[in-house]
């Protein structure tokens, strides 16, 4: 079974957690209105709709992240690699006015995402049960890898603010193959490397703030583990919190983040209200940006680091998490 379109014939968004794929996010059919209930034009619906896709790859020795973001007034493509041995954060960020060279097809399962400029070419291409990612930046940077076995993602749509909504499709703990070349160095995926995919879009709150955590890795007994936790978004009667064990998605309850915002070296703690997650996170490297352009603003910190603690499976068994790599994020956005 497939949901053909997220917006129904009366312009209403379907909300909830979806057990089947959503084929098309037909956002231009949404009955978007002002705060005073005046219908917005088709042009306004086009310009108010935001989309992004983020992919990460996590190894024992390094973490890689890549995003393609379309905010209509501006688009953004970035990627980075944090090397735990050297403590080096390598990163590249590119922006395009009016979304030039940026395409994110509004199809969560099979839509292509790309960002292209004179300096860089980024592509995320869905395939059977996975996604292929490629990066070309100048003569020095090449990356190509594939995420596999994406069979049980979390899909949900939630109300956002007075008259908006957000749709997201997330997966974590996916096996990854491929390599990243940066200058004369090469980082290769191995049998323990795992990744995540975050495909999100919607008419988001004008000002949004959130915390987010994800991890992906393989335990000593061969179990693949993935985790996605967030607070501040997608909490209107449901959450985007989920645990993946060997590719199977387990829905989680509300999450709580404890951290010192202005101390980059301080550890974090994240838990869930159902008692199924209790993790500490020690940051090692950080990618950050601050942008205040009146209409648009972003105060963004994304940390690469190490998780310790436990998660609980459906049988109530505590699964120790020791030394798995992942990400933590603290973000304010005005869009």
C-alpha positions as CSV (number, residue, x, y, z in Angstrom):
1,X,0.0,0.0,0.0
2,X,1.2,3.5,-0.8
3,X,-0.3,7.0,0.1
4,X,-0.3,8.7,-3.3
5,X,-0.4,12.3,-2.0
6,X,0.0,13.9,1.4
7,X,-2.6,16.7,0.8
8,X,-6.2,15.6,0.2
9,X,-8.6,17.0,-2.4
10,X,-9.8,19.6,0.1
11,X,-6.4,20.9,0.7
12,X,-5.9,19.3,4.1
13,X,-2.7,17.6,5.2
14,X,-2.8,14.0,6.5
15,X,-1.0,13.8,9.8
16,X,0.2,10.9,11.9
17,X,2.8,8.1,11.7
18,X,2.6,6.3,8.4
19,X,3.3,2.6,8.1
20,X,3.4,2.8,4.3
21,X,5.3,5.1,1.9
22,X,4.1,8.5,0.9
23,X,4.6,8.9,-2.8
24,X,4.3,12.7,-3.3
25,X,4.3,15.7,-1.0
26,X,1.9,17.8,-3.1
27,X,2.4,20.9,-1.0
28,X,1.1,23.3,-3.7
29,X,-2.4,21.8,-3.1
30,X,-2.3,22.7,0.6
31,X,-4.9,25.2,1.8
32,X,-2.3,27.6,3.3
33,X,-3.7,30.7,5.1
34,X,-2.6,33.7,6.9
35,X,-2.9,34.0,10.7
36,X,-6.2,35.8,10.0
37,X,-7.5,33.0,7.8
38,X,-7.0,34.6,4.5
39,X,-6.1,32.1,1.7
40,X,-2.5,32.4,0.5
41,X,-1.7,32.4,-3.2
42,X,0.0,29.6,-5.1
43,X,3.1,31.7,-5.3
44,X,3.1,32.2,-1.6
45,X,2.8,28.5,-1.0
46,X,5.7,27.9,-3.3
47,X,8.0,30.4,-1.5
48,X,7.0,29.4,2.1
49,X,7.8,25.7,1.6
50,X,11.1,24.5,2.9
51,X,12.9,21.2,2.2
52,X,16.2,19.6,3.2
53,X,17.9,16.2,3.2
54,X,20.7,15.3,5.5
55,X,22.9,12.1,5.2
56,X,25.5,11.0,7.7
57,X,28.1,8.2,7.8
58,X,29.6,7.0,11.1
59,X,32.7,5.0,11.5
60,X,34.9,4.2,14.5
61,X,37.5,6.7,13.4
62,X,35.5,9.4,11.6
63,X,32.0,10.9,11.0
64,X,30.8,12.4,7.7
65,X,27.8,14.6,7.2
66,X,26.2,16.2,4.1
67,X,23.1,18.4,3.6
68,X,21.2,19.9,0.8
69,X,18.8,22.7,2.0
70,X,16.3,24.6,-0.1
71,X,14.8,27.7,1.6
72,X,13.6,29.3,-1.6
73,X,15.3,32.7,-0.9
74,X,18.6,30.8,-0.5
75,X,19.8,27.3,-0.8
76,X,22.7,25.7,1.0
77,X,24.9,22.7,0.4
78,X,27.5,21.6,2.9
79,X,29.5,18.6,3.9
80,X,32.1,17.9,6.5
81,X,34.3,15.1,7.9
82,X,35.5,14.9,11.4
83,X,38.6,12.7,12.1
84,X,38.7,11.5,15.7
85,X,42.4,10.5,15.5
86,X,43.6,13.9,14.4
87,X,40.8,16.0,15.9
88,X,40.5,17.8,12.5
89,X,37.2,19.1,11.2
90,X,37.2,19.4,7.4
91,X,34.3,21.2,5.9
92,X,32.9,23.0,2.8
93,X,29.8,25.2,2.7
94,X,28.2,26.7,-0.4
95,X,25.2,29.0,-0.8
96,X,23.1,29.9,-3.8
97,X,20.6,32.8,-4.1
98,X,17.0,31.9,-4.9
99,X,17.8,28.2,-4.9
100,X,19.8,28.3,-8.1
101,X,21.2,24.9,-9.0
102,X,19.3,23.2,-6.3
103,X,16.7,20.5,-6.8
104,X,14.9,18.5,-4.1
105,X,12.1,16.5,-5.7
106,X,9.1,16.3,-3.3
107,X,9.1,12.5,-3.4
108,X,10.4,11.1,-0.1
109,X,11.0,7.6,-1.4
110,X,12.4,8.1,-4.9
111,X,13.1,11.8,-5.4
112,X,16.5,13.1,-6.3
113,X,18.2,15.9,-4.4
114,X,21.1,17.9,-5.9
115,X,23.1,21.0,-5.3
116,X,25.3,22.4,-8.1
117,X,27.5,25.4,-8.4
118,X,30.8,26.3,-10.1
119,X,32.6,24.9,-7.0
120,X,30.7,21.8,-6.1
121,X,28.3,19.1,-7.2
122,X,26.3,17.2,-4.5
123,X,23.8,14.5,-5.3
124,X,21.6,12.1,-3.3
125,X,19.9,9.5,-5.4
126,X,17.4,7.0,-4.0
127,X,17.6,3.4,-5.2
128,X,16.1,0.0,-4.2
129,X,16.2,0.0,-0.4
130,X,18.9,2.7,-0.1
131,X,20.5,6.0,-1.3
132,X,23.6,6.8,-3.2
133,X,25.6,9.9,-2.4
134,X,28.2,11.6,-4.5
135,X,30.4,14.7,-3.9
136,X,32.7,16.5,-6.3
137,X,34.4,19.7,-5.1
138,X,37.3,21.0,-7.2
139,X,40.1,18.6,-8.0
140,X,40.8,17.6,-4.4
141,X,37.5,16.2,-3.0
142,X,35.6,13.2,-4.2
143,X,33.2,11.1,-2.2
144,X,30.9,8.3,-3.3
145,X,29.0,5.9,-1.0
146,X,25.8,4.0,-0.7
147,X,23.4,3.4,2.2
148,X,21.7,0.0,2.1
149,X,18.8,-1.9,3.6
150,X,16.5,1.1,4.2
151,X,13.4,-1.0,4.7
152,X,11.7,0.3,7.8
153,X,12.0,4.1,8.1
154,X,10.0,6.3,10.4
155,X,7.5,8.5,8.4
156,X,5.3,11.1,10.0
157,X,3.6,14.4,9.5
158,X,2.8,16.8,12.3
159,X,1.1,20.2,12.6
160,X,3.6,23.1,13.0
161,X,2.5,26.4,14.5
162,X,-0.9,27.9,13.7
163,X,-1.3,26.9,10.1
164,X,1.7,24.8,9.0
165,X,3.0,21.3,9.1
166,X,6.2,19.2,8.8
167,X,6.7,15.8,7.1
168,X,9.8,13.8,7.8
169,X,11.2,10.4,6.8
170,X,14.1,9.1,8.8
171,X,16.3,6.0,9.0
172,X,19.4,5.2,11.1
173,X,21.8,2.3,11.5
174,X,22.0,1.5,7.7
175,X,25.1,-0.3,6.4
176,X,27.3,1.9,4.2
177,X,29.8,1.2,1.5
178,X,32.1,3.6,-0.3
179,X,34.9,6.1,0.4
180,X,35.8,9.7,0.8
181,X,38.9,11.3,-0.8
182,X,40.0,14.7,0.5
183,X,43.3,15.9,-0.9
184,X,45.8,13.0,-0.5
185,X,43.8,11.3,2.2
186,X,41.2,8.5,2.0
187,X,38.6,7.4,4.5
188,X,36.9,4.1,3.6
189,X,33.8,2.5,4.9
190,X,34.1,-1.0,6.5
191,X,31.7,-3.7,7.7
192,X,31.0,-1.7,10.9
193,X,30.2,1.6,9.2
194,X,26.6,2.7,9.5
195,X,24.7,5.7,8.3
196,X,21.5,7.8,8.6
197,X,19.1,9.5,6.3
198,X,16.8,12.5,7.2
199,X,14.4,13.7,4.5
200,X,12.2,16.6,5.8
201,X,10.0,19.3,4.4
202,X,7.0,21.5,5.2
203,X,5.5,24.9,6.1
204,X,7.6,25.2,9.3
205,X,7.2,27.6,12.1
206,X,8.7,31.0,11.3
207,X,11.0,30.6,14.2
208,X,12.0,27.1,15.2
209,X,14.5,25.8,17.8
210,X,15.4,22.2,18.4
211,X,17.9,19.7,19.8
212,X,18.6,16.6,17.9
213,X,20.7,13.4,18.4
214,X,21.5,10.5,16.1
215,X,23.9,7.6,16.2
216,X,24.6,4.7,14.0
217,X,27.0,1.8,14.5
218,X,27.5,-1.9,15.1
219,X,27.8,-3.6,18.5
220,X,30.4,-6.2,19.3
221,X,27.7,-9.0,18.9
222,X,27.0,-7.8,15.3
223,X,23.7,-5.9,16.1
224,X,23.2,-2.8,14.0
225,X,22.0,0.2,16.0
226,X,20.5,3.5,14.9
227,X,18.9,6.2,16.9
228,X,17.0,9.5,16.1
229,X,15.9,11.8,18.9
230,X,14.6,15.4,18.7
231,X,12.8,17.9,20.8
232,X,11.4,21.2,19.6
233,X,9.9,19.9,16.4
234,X,7.4,17.2,15.4
235,X,5.8,17.0,18.9
236,X,2.1,17.7,18.2
237,X,0.8,14.5,19.6
238,X,3.6,12.4,18.2
239,X,7.4,12.5,18.0
240,X,10.1,11.7,15.5
241,X,12.0,9.6,18.1
242,X,12.9,6.1,17.1
243,X,15.4,3.3,17.7
244,X,16.5,0.9,15.0
245,X,17.8,-2.6,15.9
246,X,19.0,-4.6,12.9
247,X,17.0,-2.4,10.6
248,X,13.7,-2.6,12.5
249,X,12.2,0.7,13.6
250,X,11.0,0.9,17.2
251,X,9.0,4.1,18.1
252,X,10.0,6.0,21.2
253,X,8.4,8.5,23.5
254,X,9.4,12.1,24.3
255,X,13.1,12.9,24.6
256,X,14.9,15.2,27.0
257,X,18.2,16.9,26.3
258,X,20.5,18.2,29.1
259,X,23.5,20.2,28.1
260,X,25.5,23.4,28.6
261,X,24.8,25.5,25.5
262,X,27.8,27.8,26.0
263,X,30.4,25.2,26.9
264,X,31.4,23.3,23.7
265,X,33.4,20.7,25.7
266,X,30.7,19.8,28.2
267,X,29.1,16.4,28.0
268,X,25.4,16.0,27.1
269,X,22.7,13.6,28.4
270,X,19.7,12.5,26.4
271,X,16.8,10.3,27.7
272,X,13.3,9.3,26.7
273,X,10.2,9.5,28.9
274,X,9.5,5.8,28.3
275,X,12.9,4.9,29.9
276,X,14.1,3.2,26.8
277,X,17.1,5.5,26.2
278,X,19.6,6.9,28.6
279,X,22.8,8.1,26.9
280,X,25.7,10.4,27.7
281,X,27.5,12.1,24.8
282,X,31.0,13.4,24.8
283,X,31.7,16.0,22.0
284,X,34.9,15.9,20.1
285,X,34.4,18.3,17.2
286,X,31.9,20.9,16.2
287,X,30.6,22.4,13.0
288,X,28.9,25.7,13.6
289,X,27.5,28.8,11.8
290,X,25.8,32.0,12.7
291,X,23.8,33.9,10.1
292,X,21.5,36.9,10.8
293,X,20.1,38.2,7.5
294,X,16.9,39.8,8.9
295,X,14.5,37.6,7.0
296,X,16.6,34.4,7.5
297,X,18.7,33.5,10.5
298,X,20.5,30.5,11.9
299,X,22.5,29.7,15.0
300,X,23.7,26.2,14.5
301,X,26.0,23.9,16.4
302,X,26.4,20.2,15.3
303,X,28.8,18.1,17.4
304,X,30.6,14.9,16.4
305,X,31.3,12.7,19.4
306,X,30.8,9.5,21.3
307,X,27.8,7.9,23.0
308,X,27.8,5.8,26.2
309,X,24.8,4.3,28.1
310,X,22.0,2.0,27.1
311,X,18.9,1.5,25.0
312,X,16.1,-1.0,25.7
313,X,14.6,-3.4,23.2
314,X,11.0,-4.6,22.9
315,X,11.7,-7.4,25.4
316,X,12.8,-5.0,28.0
317,X,16.5,-6.0,27.6
318,X,19.0,-3.3,28.2
319,X,21.5,-3.0,25.4
320,X,24.8,-1.3,26.4
321,X,26.0,1.4,24.1
322,X,29.7,1.9,24.4
323,X,31.9,4.0,22.1
324,X,29.5,4.4,19.3
325,X,29.9,7.6,17.2
326,X,27.1,10.0,16.5
327,X,25.9,13.6,16.4
328,X,24.3,16.1,18.7
329,X,22.8,19.4,17.5
330,X,21.6,22.7,19.0
331,X,19.8,24.9,16.4
332,X,17.8,28.1,16.1
333,X,16.4,28.9,12.7
334,X,14.3,31.8,11.3
335,X,12.9,30.9,7.8
